[in-house]
Amino acid sequence: MTDYHLAQLNVAYPRAPLDDPSMAGFVGELELINARADAAPGFVWRLIGEGSDDATMLRPFGPDLMVNMSVWESVEALREFTYRDGTHLEQLRRRREWFSREGLGSHLVLWWIPAGTIPTVEEAWERLALLDKAGPGPEAFTLREPHPAPAAAPLPAGQRPPRG
């Protein structure tokens, strides 16, 4: 266990309302994908709406912008789920059928948070804006250009790490 976990936010505009037949391929697999994420090694948390099992109805950044936000133990755990889970990978390959990023700068941002904390949507939006403004760096990055977790705080002089 590390002192930090990886937070992620991705955003996109749905091409149609979720109850439109053109979105059926996405909506029909959502429950399964969320269950697979929840059970994936390294998964910690995901954003869900009140009285819901997912975040599809949440629109914290505007009425048309969908969000997905989660926390993982590491970049490797998120990458493993994203690209190795066959169900998720198939949805990822088909994402342009259902979503547009037109008018967005970055659509995905990652950042480190202290383990045991949950990021806010406001913090996530700030990290996305930082990525757009400054490019990938230690405070906001992508899967293509990841940054390591911050180093653990040094122990005070004379103190030894606990034995375990």
Buried (B, 14 or more C-beta within 10 A) or exposed (E): EEEBBBBBBBBBBBBEEBEEEEBEEBBEBBEEBBEBBEEBEBBBBBBBEEEEEBBBEBEBBEEEBBBBBBBBBBBEBBBBBBEEBEEBEEBEEEBEEBBBBEEBEBBBBBBBBEBEEEBEBEBBBBBBBBBEEEEBEEBBBBBEEBBEBEEEEEEEEEEEEEEE
